[in-house]
Amino acid sequence: MNADFTLLIPEFILAGAGFLVLLVDLLLPREQEHRRNAFTSATAVLGLAVTGVVAATTQMNTGESFHDGLLFIDRYSLLFKVLFVGIGIAVVVMSVDYVAEKMSHPGEYYALIIFAVLGATLMAESGELLTAFISIELLSFSLYVLVGLSRGDARTAEASTKYILLGAISTAIMLYGISQLFGVMGTTRFTEMGGLLAAAGDWDMTLISGFVMVLAGLGFKLSMAPFHMWAPDVYEGAPTPITALIATLSKAAAIALLLRFLAEVGSGAVHEWRMPLAVLAAATMVIGSLSALPQTNIKRLLAYSSIAQIGFVLVGIVPNTVIGANAVLLHVIGYAFTNLAAFTVVIIIELKLGKETIADFAGLSKRAPVLAMIMTGALFSLAGLPIFAGFLTKFYLFTSAVDKSLEWLVVVAVATSVISLYYYIRIVREMYITETEDESKLPVPALLGLLAWVLFAGTIAVGIYPAPFVDATNAAVTVLTPWVAL
């Protein structure tokens, strides 16, 4: 049994950074709000950055398990660890001006973001169902509090209440499913479960219901149809940086866990779950795309867009191949750059205009042409247009499905991508064609402007020069290769 705790040094640093942020906030005078916000946010960014650097420099060639498979410290988990740290840094940076204007608890806010990143990291490393469950709860409880941390908006209380109640239901369902799987198989370790399933014959109803309930719990975190109903209200009611955190960090963590779970546990029974998951993928894409059409609030539109994007991710997971897993990881990276760029622009508009409807983007090309360009690039990437990240990543996802004779699923994916162009172009039309009475220049905070540029550059880089990202995903997927059907 390998209990080498040095493997978890990045996680210890991350947890320590969260508590350090709380300590810094405690020591600074309460009346100095601006100073508290600056120091706590800087401490959070520093803690996240140190975690990423330590992980990248010490675990690049590590391929070990902690406590015989409770946690996997390998290149797959490293890829997600670095991604999660990057997302955390981006969300902290985009929160600085937002917290200064709209919130009064900077220490708790930034610390909870760090703890959410820690929960997501442990999800990507999990090799056992109860460990995965505890990691999910760490992430979920951090997000529950973050959603309700701003008390000035009635929508926040509603969003937080719905998120907690529906999250508790999904937690109960998932835990019951884990108990059923343990009762039938006598283990909750992924590698042992995979071996038992590969040797088993027909599945009994207890085994089937256990898997369905576990996947339902993960489906809630992914906002996969039919477990998506919470997403629009929570996206709209949450503080906008936290909406960005849910849309990127929470989704990427659930994808990391689902992909490892299916690769290690489900590959021996791929024919039993491939078609049901393909149907859910199609339903998720259709429901997300069609529901986005009538939306007028930009955050609700992006909520339904994220639902559709999960459908596209499932297109790459369904084939259960190395190519598909590669495509999924690349899409997650591209989606993180794209979505964070879009939300950065939304935050700037909200801070300067106090509004978040699509109509509020009218005339943005004249008032802030750089913001209009970045928003347009992010929307075109979400739609899957060249030269942006979404085009390349969707191409890989669709190719992996065709290789397993899932052409009908690709047809659905292409059709919903075309539908998505309509509601994305609506926003572009507002920015470039619709006239506005106020054509004064819109001031852009320096920090948010710099972040928007960095994220936009990442969206372009994945689209036109994906080689470094593909190399990283290839290295990560080789960890799953022994279990993934070639």
N, C-alpha and C positions, 0 to 999 in steps of 0.2 A: 504494500500500500504506500503510494507516494504522497507524503504530507509535507512537501517542501514549500513552506510558506513564502519563500523568496519569489516563487512564481506569481504571487499575488501582490507584489510591491506596487505596481501601478494602481491597483484597486485600493490599497492602503493609502497611497498618496491622494487619491481622489476623495476618499472618505475624510481624510485629514483636512483637505482643502475646504470641504463643506463645513466642518466644525470651525476651521480657522476664520471663514467668512462670518460665521455667527459671532465669534469672539471679537473680531474687529468691529462689527456693528455694535456689540455690547459696550466696548470701551470708548467709542466716540460719543461726544455729547449729543443728546437728542435734538437740541435746537439747531444743530449744524446739518441740516438735511442734505444739502448739496455735497458737503464733504463726505458724509456717510455713504452717499450713493457712489461717489467717485472711488473711494477707498475700497468699498466692498466689491464693486464691479471689477476693479483692477486686481484684487486678490483672487476673485473667481477666475478671471482670464488667466492669471499666472498659474493657479493650481491646475487648471485644465491643460494648459500648454505644457507644464512640467510632466504631467501624466502622459500626454501623447509622446513627448520626446523620450521619456524613460521606456515606455512600451516599445516604441519603434527601434530603439537602440539595443535593447536587451532581449527582445523576443522575436527578432526577425527570423531566426532559424530554429526557434523552439517548437517542439512537437510533443508535448507531454500532457498527461492527465493528472489532475489533482484528486487524491483519495479514490483511485481506481475508477475514474470516469465521472465523478460528480461535476467536475469542471474540466474543459479542454482548453489548454493554453497552447494555441497553435496559430498558424498563419491565417486561418479563417477567422478566428476570434480577433486576431490582431488587426485585420483589415477593418472590421466593424468597430473595434476600439478606437482606432484613429479617426474613423468617420464620425463616431459619436462625440468624441472630443471636439472635432471641428465644428459639428453642429452646435454643441454647447457654447463654444467660443462665439460663434456667429449670433446665437440668440442672446447671449449676455451683452454683446456689443450693440445689437439692435434695441436692447432694452434700456440702455443708459438714459437717453432723452425721454423715453416713454415713462420710466419709473420716476424720473425727476418731476415730470408734469402731472402724472396721474396716480401715483402710489406713494405710500408712506412707510413701507416696511422693506427697505432694500436688502437688509441682511438675510431675512427669511426667504425673500424672493430668489436671490442669487444662490443661496445654499440649497434650496430645493431643486433648482436647475441642476446643480452638481449631483445631488442625490439621484435625480432622474437619470442622468448620464451613467451613474454607477449601476443603477438597476438595469439599464439597457445593456451595459457591458457584460454583466453577469448573465443576462439572457442569451447573448451571443456565445458565451462560454459554456452554458449549461449542457450537461450530458446525462441528466437524470431529471425525471418529471417533477419531483418535489423541490429540487433546487431551482428548476425553471419557474415553478409556481411562486416561490418566495421572491425570486428576482422580478417576476411580473408584478407582484404586489408592491415591491419597493418603488418601481417605476410608476405604477398606477396611483399609489397614495401620494406621491410627490406631485403628480399632475392634478389629482383631485383638489389638493390644497391650492396649487398655483392658479387653477381656473377660478376659484372663489376668493382669491386674495385681495382683489380690488372690489371694494364695497360701495363704490360710487355709482354703479350701474345696476339697475334692477335685473337686466338680462344676465348679469354675472351670477347672481344668486340662483336664478332658474337653471342656467347652464350647469353650475356646480352640482345642484341637487339632482338633476337628470343624470349627469355623468356618474355620480356616486351610486345612485340607486341601480341604474342599469349595469354599472361595473360590478356591483355586489352580486347581482343575479348571475352575470357571466362567470364571476369567480366561483360561485357555488356550483354552477353547472360543470365547470372545468375540474374542480376538486372532486366532485362525485365521479366524473369520468376517470380520473386518476385512480380513485379507490377501486373502481370496477376492473381496470386494467391490472392493478396489483393483485386483486383477488383471483383473477384468471391466470396470470402469468407468474406471479410470485416475485416480481422484480419491477423496478421503475427505471433501471439504467438502460439507456438507448441501445447500447451494443448488445446487451443480453436480450432485450426485447426483440431486436432485429433477428438474432439467431433463432429464437423460439418461433417467431412468425415464419421464417424461411422454412423451418422444419415441420410446421403445422400443416394440416390439411384444410378442411373447411372451417370458416370462422363461425363461432356460435353467436347468438344474439347479444350476450353479455359483452363479448369482445367488440362486436360492431358498435354497440351503443356507447361503450367506453371511448372508442376512437372518435365517434361522432361528437361526443360531449367535449373532449379535449380540443378538437378542431373548432368547435363552436366557440369555446373560450378564446382561442387565438383569433378566430374570425371577428370577434367583437373588437379586439385590439386593432385589427387591421381595418375595421369598418367595412368588412366584406358582406355583400348581400347574402342572406337577409338580416344580418346583424349590424346594419349601418344606420339605423334610425336616429341614434344619438348624435351623430357627427354634425349635421347642419346647425342644430341649436347650440351645441358646445362650441363649435368654431365661431359662431356669431357672438356668443356671450362672453367668451374668454378674453382676457387681455390679448391683444393682437400678437405680441411676441410669443405668448404661450400657445396660441393657435398655430403659429409656425413650428413650435417645439412638438406639439402633438402630431402635426402633419408630416414631420420628417423623422424625429427621433423615435417616437412611439411606433410608427409604421416600420421603420428600418429594423428596430429591435425585434418586432414580431416576425418579420420576414426572415431575419437571421435564425431565430429559434425554429420556425416552421421548416425552413429549408434543411437544417441539420436533422431535425426530427424525422422528416420524410426520407432523407437520404440514408440515415442509419437504421431507422425502424421500419419504414414503409417500403423500401426497395424490394424486399422479398415478397411483397403482396401488392405490387404496383397496379396490377390489373384490377384489383378490388376497389381502389380509390381513385384511379385516374379519371374515369368517366364522370363520377359524381363531382369531383373537383373541377373538371372542365365545364360542366353545366353551371356550377357556381361562378366560375370565372366569366362565362358569357352573361349570366344574369347581373353580375356586378358591373360589367362594362355598360350594359344596356341601361340599367337603372340609374347609374351615375351620370351617364351622358344625357339621357332624356330629362332627368330631374333638374339638371343644370340649366336647361333652356329658358325657363321662365324667371330665373332668379334676377333680382335687382340689387341685392346686397353682395358686395364683392367677396366677403368672407364666406357667405353661404355658397356662392358659386364655386369658390375654391374648395369648399368642403365636398361638394358633389364631384368636382374634378378629381379630388384625391381618391374618392370611392372608385371612379372609373380607372384611375391609375393603378389601383390595387388589382383590378381585373386584368390589366395588361401584365402585371407582375405574375399573376397566377398562370397566364399563358406560357410563361417560361418555366414555371414550377411543374406544371402538369406532365410534360414529357419525361421528367425524372432522368435527365441526361446531363453529362458534363457541359455540353454546349448550352443547355437551358439554364443550368446553375450559373455559368459564366455570364449569360445575358441578364439574369436577374440581378447579380451583384453590380454589373455595370449600370443597369437601369437605376438601381437604388442610389448610386453615386451621382449620376446625372440628375436624377429627380431631386436630390438634396440641394445641389447647386441651384437648380431652376426654381424650386419652390421657395427657398430662402430669399432668392433675388426678388421674386414677386412680392413676398410678404414685406421685404424691406421697403419697397416702393409704397405698399399699402400703409405701412406705419408712418412714413413721411407725410402722405396725404392726410391721414387721420390726425397727426399732430398739428399740421398747419391749417387744415380746414375744419377739423372736428367732425368729419363725416366719413362714411365708408360705403357709400352706394356707388354703383357703376357710373351714374350720372355725374358724380363728383370728379370723374376723370376728364370731363369735357374741357377741351382746349389745353390739355397738359403739354402738348407738343410745343405750344407757344410760351407757356408759363415756365416749364422746366423740360426742355428738349432732351436732356440726357436721361432724366427719369422716364420719359415716354419711350425712349429707345430701349432702355433696360427692361421695362415692363413688356414691351412688344417682343423682345427677344425671349423673355421667360415664357410668355404665352405661346409663342410659336414653337418653343421647345416642348411645352406640354402637349401641343397639338401634334408634334412629330414631324415638323418641317425641317428640311435641310437649312442651314449648316449647323443647327443646334443639337444639343445632346440628345433630345428626345427622338430625333430621326434615326440616329445610329442605334440607340439602345432598343427602340421598338423593332427595327429591322432584325436585330439579333434574336429578340424574343419571338418574333413571328417565324423566323427561320427554324428555330428549335422545335416549334410546334409542327411545322410542315414535315420535318424529318421523322416524326412519329405519326404521320398520316392524320393530322388533326386540322386539315384544311378548312373544315367548317368553322372551327374556332378562330382561325385567322381571318376568315371572311367577316365574322362578327366583329373582331377587333378592328379591322380596316374600316368597316361601316361606322362603328362608333367613333373612330378617330375623325372621320369626315364630319360626323354630327358635331363633334367637339369644336371643329373649326368655326362653326356659326357663333357659339357663345364666346369664344375667345376673340373673334374678330369684332364682336359687338363692343368690346372694351377698346380695341384698337381704333375703331370708328369714332368712339367718343373722344379719344385723345387727339386724333388727327383731323377729323372732319367736323364734328359738332362744334358750333360756335359757343363762346361763353362771354358774358358781359364783362367779367373781370379778367383782363389780360395782363395784369401786373405779374412781374417775375415772382416765382415761388421760391423762397429761400430754402436751401437744403442744408441741414446740419452736417458739418464736416465729417463726423464719425460715420453717420449713416450713409453719406454719399460715398465715402471710401469703401465701406462694406458692400454697397450695391455694385460698385465697379469690380471688386474682387470676385463676387459671386457671379456676375455677368461674364467675367473672363473665364471662370470655371465652366460655365455653361457652354461657351464657345469652344474651350479646349477639349472637352469630352467629345464634342461634335466633329471637330476637324483634326485633332491630333490625340486619338484615344490610346495610343501605344502604351504610355506609362500606366494608365488605368487598367488596360487589358492585361498587362504583365502582372499587376497586383491581383486582379481577379483570378488569373490563371494559377498563380501561386496559392491563393486561398482555396480554390476549388480542388486542387490536388489532395487536400486533406480529406475531402469527401469522396474522392474517386473510388476507394475500396468498396463503398456501399452504393454508389450511383450506377444505375444501369447504363452501360455504354451504347 
